[in-house]
Structures are given as structure tokens and as C-alpha cells.
Amino acid sequence: MKASKRLFGEVEGRPVYEYTLENSQGIQVSAMDYGATLTAIKTPDKDGKIENITLGFDSVEPYVTYRPYYGATIGRVAGRIANGAFELDGKPVQLTINEGVNHHHGGSPAFDSRFWEAQVEAESDSDESSLTFTYLSPDNENGYPGNLTVQVKYLLTQANECKIQYTATTDKTTLFNPTNHVYFNLSGNHVNGILEHHMQLNSDFYAPLESDSVPIGQLLDVTDSPFDFRQAMPLKTGVKSAHPQTVSNRGYDHPFILNQVKVGEANGQITDATSKRRVRFYTDREAVVVYLNNWAEGLYEIDGQNVRPYSGVALETQVLPDAIHHGNFGNIILKPDEKFYSETIYQFDLIL
């Protein structure tokens, strides 16, 4: 295992560093201490060409200017909370409002726009190396109660896995539902888009959305709909569908309930027939939000080319969004006597 560090730019006069882990197969995972953000994952294609298979920039400045959430750690709570308001321990809580009338991705600024302390562990003869990022989110940050200590650990293994592990503790009852917002494009070139990528999900139900993208509260069967990925289907299925849910969102921006799977079985995967790359994911979370960068149209450049809609697919593993308002959506309450732990694994290989 190898590890390296380089200056990635500055934010408000403070240096930002990018750290890179590399295994013996040449797979690389890079992340920066601003936002505990994954900046690149590089893997070989069928011809052995190693390319970045995620959306990202080559310096920190565009992350600050455009805040696209590429590779970012999202929290305290991923997704939207309707009206940013709820009751906790019998008391009303009002979070900051940063998208219409709702609270989104932890507020602004949130985890993705904070400096995290970094620690690197990489032994040449080890089966894995790691980057650990730590942040103390102070009481009442963006309205959330409690001093919350969070660690995000990225591990690269010799089995070509990128593991993301979250731990957190709080001194007051609060909400916590983190995710990572990495966007995959297995072609290695965002201009190619991901509509021809195929996705398979072990999921029987999805959560439909209101017009403001907050979940309605229902869970609907995927059968006979563009949300049925129990057998691999191209991602263009939803973009071309006349289904009201995909039309209003220009494709997918939806939570899928993940079925329980056998130990060692993936929750889902995406594949690219041209490069032959595959990413399988494994998670202990109950759901995954699938988003295709639907609205990013020429807002900025990646590698000198204007970003386009459908340039990447995000697989955001988490408890269902807005769970605090829906008793059937899962628990996102964290109490002082509890320690939060979660793990999501992305595994990289080639299809034959």
C-alpha cells in the first residue's frame, strides 16, 4: 500500500490537502480534508487504462464556488427535511432553511463545507490503508442540538474495495443520517454520460416524491414501473419514461428500499459495457438514493468540458430521507448513550 499528500488549494487562506491511497493493482482513492470529500477513484478498464471513474475537480476552488456535493460527506442529515422542523424529546426543533421551504443536506454550510482533521495509515505490506477524517459539529450548528463528534474513514483494500465507515457520538439527543455523495461514471470521461450504464438493485419498493423532492411518505412496489431494477436495466429507462415521477425529476432522484441480502451478496451494482468496469455496493443502510446529476447543465467545467446532465450516477446509501416525519421510514435519532456506526463498501472489478 502507498499513500501520498499534495496541496489542493486554499479556502479562506487555509491550505487544503488531498490524500491518495494506492493498492498493488494500481487502484487509487483520493480525498481532501475540506468536506472529507472523495475527489477521485481511479480504476483500470478492460485494456488496463487507469482513469478516474468519479466526478470531481483537480483543485478545491470549484467545490467551494459551485458546491456540487461531488464526493462529499453529507450531514448531519442527508436529503431533505420538510420545512426543516420536527419535534425531538417533546420539544420543537427548527433547522436552517436552505432549499425553498426545506432543509437540505445538513444546511449551509454543512459537513461538505467544513475542515476535517485528517489521519493517514498506510503500511507497504498491509492488506488495507485508510484515511480518517474527524469533525466536531458544535451544538446548534444549523439548528441541530448537541455537540456531535463525527469520524469518516475511507479504506482501500487489496481486494479493490473502497470502504466508507461512519462513527459518531453526541452529548444531546439529535438527528444523524449521513451519506457520501460520490458520482460514478465508469467510462472514465464525464462527457460520455451514464445513460447507457446498467444498474441492478435488490429493491422491491421505492419512495415517490412531492414536487419539491421531499418524500410523500409512501413506499410503492417497483413492479411494472421504471423503478424496477431487480434485473439490470439501463439508466436511460427513467429518463425516457413517461412516468410522472421520472418526468418531474428529469429522471431518477429517488430513494429505493434495499432488500435484505445474504452475507457477501451485493445490494446492487452498476456496469459499463464499453469499459467493462463494474461497481458493486454493500451497505448496512436501509435505502439508497439514486441521482443522475439531472440538472447540471453547463454550470461549470470538468477537465475543460462543460458538465452535462446525466454525467454521473450517485448511489447515496442512508436511512430514507425525511425519516423524522414518517414512522415507516426508519430511525435517525441518535442519543447521548449511543454510538453510531455504519459502513458502505464499493467494490471495483471488470465484467467479462
Secondary structure by P-SEA (a helix, b strand, c coil): cccccccccccccbbbbbbbbbccccbbbbbccccccccbbbbbccccccccccccccccccccccccccccccccccccccccccccccbbbbcccccccccccccccccccbbbbbbbbbbccccccbbbbbbbbcccccccccbbbbbbbbbbcccccbbbbbbbccccbbbbbbbbbbbbccccccccccccbbbbbcccbbbbbccccccccbbbbccccccccccccccccccccccaaaaaaccccbbbbbccccccccccccccccccbbbbbbccccbbbbbccccccccccccccccccccccccccccccccccccccccccccccbbbbbbbbbbbbbcc
